[in-house]
Amino acid sequence: MKRLIAATLFAAPLLGASLPALAAPVNLVTNGGFESTTVSSGTWVIVNSAAGWTVGPQGLEIRNNVAGSALSGSNFAELDTTTNSWISQIINTVLGTTYTLTFNYAARPDNQGANSNGLNWSIGNLSGTVGQDTNTAWQTFTTTFIGTGNGMTLRFGSIGRSDGYGTSLDDISITAAGGASTGAAAIPEPESVALLMAGLGAMGLVLRRRKAGQGKA
């Protein structure tokens, strides 16, 4: 009996080690918080390029603690620079996998009214508009879409009056259902499988010896 208990205790952690850990959600959007551009606190810049993004001809405004503050990190963006602009990024997807798009938006504290504000967004053939209001608190938008198996274009554009006072944008993410970047299940490492088989073999050997011992007079 003691040997059986010892073998069981030996195999238990191997069983745990062989099970795949639940993967943390992987954000497929590069530079979704616009943190790759160095911007000093209390200042803003208009750039023609940013890591991960294709930037429209009117540029991308990135601010740090001016005309509002970031939802997280230091930087956040606006697409009405001196006039309405846009950004886009190609997201690689797996055919049939469900993805969740999430982003956050807010009106500037010095906004010029609902007619001045708003963003349009699209991913593949799915699209919509947000932010045509004067709400200066960060709001979260979430939707889901199905991967086509090809690169899908994620795009944001400023709408409303082109006056340099557009809607702020921050923390853009796309994650696959279940948290995996491809929707594929994790596979146990070969070493873990080998250890598991060894542990089960040890348990079987102890059981056989125990039965053989019980058969003796």
ABEGO torsion letter per residue (X at the ends): XAAAAAAAAAAAAAAAAABBBBBBBBBABBGAAGAABBBBBGBBBBBABBBGBBBBAAEBBBBBGBGEBBABEABBBBABBABBBBBBBBBBBBBGBBBBBBBBBBBBAABAEAAABEBBBBBEABBBBBGBBABABBBBBBBBBBBAGBBBBBBBBBBEBBAGBBBBBBGBBBBBBGGBAAGBBBBBBAAAAAAAAAAAAAAAAAAAAAAAAAABX
